[in-house]
Amino acid sequence: MIVTTTPGVEGKQIVEYKGIVFGEVISGVDFIKDFAAGLTNFFGGRSKAYEGELLQAREEALVEMQERAAALGANAVVGVDIDYEVLGANGSMLMVTASGTAVRVE
């Protein structure tokens, strides 16, 4: 499956549009990661716990989007956009959404 942020695929022609596809992941941060991130916030530096959670959520959202595109008969997703949102009363949930247009290219 070809996945790109561009509106087309270089060297290929879009022969069929299948529709807009999404992949959504809502991920909670557990107490240990939240505590470690709090220490990082206090002392400074990068939060490896949050970065790892973000990386995993993004990858899962992209995979889900590709699976939905394949189910429509697409072999590529163009115009991909990834959005991030913090949810929950105390901001302890992360939502990652990947979206794009499922197409067939030749």
C-alpha beads as a LAMMPS data file, in Angstrom:
LAMMPS data file: protein, C-alpha beads

106 atoms
105 bonds

1 atom types
1 bond types

-500.0 500.0 xlo xhi
-500.0 500.0 ylo yhi
-500.0 500.0 zlo zhi

Masses

1 110.0

Atoms # bond

1 1 1 0.000 0.000 0.000
2 1 1 1.364 3.396 -1.017
3 1 1 0.714 6.097 1.591
4 1 1 1.618 9.698 0.837
5 1 1 0.810 13.226 1.968
6 1 1 0.858 14.423 -1.639
7 1 1 -2.317 14.567 -3.779
8 1 1 -0.964 11.950 -6.174
9 1 1 1.738 9.319 -6.618
10 1 1 4.671 10.261 -8.828
11 1 1 4.890 8.024 -11.881
12 1 1 1.427 6.571 -11.270
13 1 1 -2.016 7.602 -12.429
14 1 1 -5.063 7.576 -10.179
15 1 1 -7.627 5.447 -11.996
16 1 1 -10.311 5.223 -9.320
17 1 1 -11.281 7.109 -6.182
18 1 1 -12.619 4.864 -3.412
19 1 1 -13.429 7.476 -0.763
20 1 1 -12.092 9.088 2.371
21 1 1 -10.625 6.735 4.966
22 1 1 -9.721 7.265 8.606
23 1 1 -7.721 5.533 11.278
24 1 1 -8.376 6.604 14.856
25 1 1 -6.610 5.640 18.041
26 1 1 -7.376 6.879 21.540
27 1 1 -4.601 6.050 23.941
28 1 1 -4.517 6.485 27.689
29 1 1 -1.374 7.268 29.608
30 1 1 -0.935 5.106 32.689
31 1 1 0.119 6.338 36.133
32 1 1 3.792 5.304 35.764
33 1 1 4.246 7.112 32.440
34 1 1 2.381 10.139 33.757
35 1 1 4.581 10.227 36.870
36 1 1 7.785 9.898 34.807
37 1 1 6.624 12.649 32.460
38 1 1 5.911 14.862 35.474
39 1 1 9.508 14.410 36.632
40 1 1 10.767 15.256 33.158
41 1 1 8.592 18.363 33.176
42 1 1 10.037 19.393 36.553
43 1 1 13.705 18.698 35.744
44 1 1 13.559 19.411 32.002
45 1 1 14.324 17.250 28.997
46 1 1 12.339 14.992 26.709
47 1 1 9.666 12.590 27.887
48 1 1 10.551 9.221 26.350
49 1 1 7.400 7.692 27.853
50 1 1 5.099 10.161 26.093
51 1 1 7.144 10.060 22.879
52 1 1 6.844 6.277 22.770
53 1 1 3.087 6.463 23.366
54 1 1 2.730 9.046 20.595
55 1 1 4.795 6.989 18.145
56 1 1 2.778 3.838 18.823
57 1 1 -0.580 5.639 18.507
58 1 1 0.465 7.255 15.209
59 1 1 1.605 3.935 13.735
60 1 1 -1.623 2.214 14.818
61 1 1 -3.743 4.982 13.267
62 1 1 -1.853 4.698 9.959
63 1 1 -2.222 0.905 9.912
64 1 1 -5.957 1.159 10.631
65 1 1 -6.363 3.709 7.817
66 1 1 -4.519 1.441 5.377
67 1 1 -6.646 -1.560 6.374
68 1 1 -9.824 0.417 5.714
69 1 1 -8.473 1.555 2.332
70 1 1 -7.592 -2.028 1.376
71 1 1 -11.097 -3.152 2.345
72 1 1 -12.425 -0.677 -0.249
73 1 1 -10.126 -2.146 -2.914
74 1 1 -7.590 0.692 -2.860
75 1 1 -3.862 0.211 -3.358
76 1 1 -2.863 3.713 -2.223
77 1 1 -3.918 6.491 0.133
78 1 1 -3.138 10.054 -0.958
79 1 1 -3.410 13.398 0.797
80 1 1 -2.739 11.846 4.198
81 1 1 -3.091 14.115 7.221
82 1 1 -2.370 13.207 10.838
83 1 1 -4.041 15.086 13.685
84 1 1 -3.402 14.931 17.432
85 1 1 -5.807 15.858 20.198
86 1 1 -5.585 15.690 24.001
87 1 1 -8.765 14.401 25.651
88 1 1 -10.058 13.796 29.148
89 1 1 -10.660 16.009 32.161
90 1 1 -6.978 16.019 33.100
91 1 1 -5.561 15.608 29.580
92 1 1 -4.524 11.996 30.145
93 1 1 -5.891 10.661 26.845
94 1 1 -4.360 11.137 23.412
95 1 1 -6.337 10.823 20.186
96 1 1 -4.466 10.380 16.906
97 1 1 -6.387 10.472 13.636
98 1 1 -4.936 9.622 10.221
99 1 1 -7.070 10.475 7.206
100 1 1 -6.689 10.448 3.462
101 1 1 -8.281 9.509 0.150
102 1 1 -8.265 5.825 -0.790
103 1 1 -7.479 5.365 -4.490
104 1 1 -6.428 2.790 -7.080
105 1 1 -3.303 3.713 -9.001
106 1 1 -1.660 2.135 -12.042

Bonds

1 1 1 2
2 1 2 3
3 1 3 4
4 1 4 5
5 1 5 6
6 1 6 7
7 1 7 8
8 1 8 9
9 1 9 10
10 1 10 11
11 1 11 12
12 1 12 13
13 1 13 14
14 1 14 15
15 1 15 16
16 1 16 17
17 1 17 18
18 1 18 19
19 1 19 20
20 1 20 21
21 1 21 22
22 1 22 23
23 1 23 24
24 1 24 25
25 1 25 26
26 1 26 27
27 1 27 28
28 1 28 29
29 1 29 30
30 1 30 31
31 1 31 32
32 1 32 33
33 1 33 34
34 1 34 35
35 1 35 36
36 1 36 37
37 1 37 38
38 1 38 39
39 1 39 40
40 1 40 41
41 1 41 42
42 1 42 43
43 1 43 44
44 1 44 45
45 1 45 46
46 1 46 47
47 1 47 48
48 1 48 49
49 1 49 50
50 1 50 51
51 1 51 52
52 1 52 53
53 1 53 54
54 1 54 55
55 1 55 56
56 1 56 57
57 1 57 58
58 1 58 59
59 1 59 60
60 1 60 61
61 1 61 62
62 1 62 63
63 1 63 64
64 1 64 65
65 1 65 66
66 1 66 67
67 1 67 68
68 1 68 69
69 1 69 70
70 1 70 71
71 1 71 72
72 1 72 73
73 1 73 74
74 1 74 75
75 1 75 76
76 1 76 77
77 1 77 78
78 1 78 79
79 1 79 80
80 1 80 81
81 1 81 82
82 1 82 83
83 1 83 84
84 1 84 85
85 1 85 86
86 1 86 87
87 1 87 88
88 1 88 89
89 1 89 90
90 1 90 91
91 1 91 92
92 1 92 93
93 1 93 94
94 1 94 95
95 1 95 96
96 1 96 97
97 1 97 98
98 1 98 99
99 1 99 100
100 1 100 101
101 1 101 102
102 1 102 103
103 1 103 104
104 1 104 105
105 1 105 106
